[in-house]
Amino acid sequence: MCLGNEVLKKKKTMTTTMTAMKTMTTTTTTTTTTTTTTTKKKKKKKKKKKKKKKKKKKKKQKEEEDANGKELIPGH
């Protein structure tokens, strides 16, 4: 009878270790998904910076036109 009780105790410990392993795998998958989302956000920020630079160039051209008192005609 004593041997039967020891076997039952070993089975219980095995199931607890299996559940612990399952939780560990789920945490690793969540960390990988967060890294992919952060890289996508960085790419979007770079595109926005390029658009801002183009706007600044247009403002500089307008200021030069005002200083000269003449409008620049394309093709001349």
C-alpha positions in Angstrom: 0.0 0.0 0.0 2.8 2.4 0.7 4.3 2.0 -2.8 0.9 3.0 -4.4 0.9 6.2 -2.4 4.4 7.2 -3.5 3.5 6.6 -7.2 0.5 8.9 -6.8 2.6 11.7 -5.3 5.1 11.5 -8.2 2.2 11.8 -10.7 0.9 14.9 -9.0 4.3 16.6 -9.1 4.7 15.8 -12.8 1.4 17.5 -13.6 2.4 20.6 -11.8 5.7 20.8 -13.7 3.8 20.4 -17.0 1.5 23.2 -16.2 4.5 25.4 -15.3 6.1 24.6 -18.6 3.0 25.6 -20.5 2.9 29.0 -18.8 6.5 29.6 -19.6 5.9 29.0 -23.3 3.0 31.4 -23.4 5.0 34.2 -21.9 7.8 33.8 -24.5 5.3 34.1 -27.3 3.9 37.4 -26.0 7.3 38.9 -25.8 8.0 38.2 -29.5 4.8 39.8 -30.6 5.6 43.0 -28.8 9.0 43.3 -30.5 7.4 43.1 -34.0 4.9 45.8 -33.2 7.7 48.2 -32.0 9.7 47.8 -35.2 6.6 48.7 -37.3 6.1 51.8 -35.3 9.6 53.0 -35.9 9.2 52.7 -39.6 6.1 54.9 -39.6 8.0 57.6 -37.6 10.7 57.8 -40.2 8.2 58.4 -43.0 6.6 61.3 -41.1 10.0 63.0 -40.7 10.6 62.9 -44.5 7.3 64.7 -45.1 8.2 67.4 -42.6 11.4 68.2 -44.4 9.6 68.7 -47.7 7.3 71.2 -46.1 10.2 73.2 -44.7 11.7 73.5 -48.2 8.5 74.9 -49.6 8.4 77.6 -46.9 12.0 78.6 -47.7 11.1 79.1 -51.4 8.1 81.3 -50.5 10.3 83.5 -48.2 12.8 84.0 -51.0 10.0 85.0 -53.4 8.7 87.5 -51.0 12.2 89.0 -50.4 12.8 89.5 -54.2 9.3 90.9 -54.7 8.8 88.6 -57.7 7.1 85.3 -58.2 9.2 82.6 -59.7 7.8 81.3 -63.0 8.5 77.7 -63.7 10.4 77.1 -66.9 12.2 80.4 -66.9 
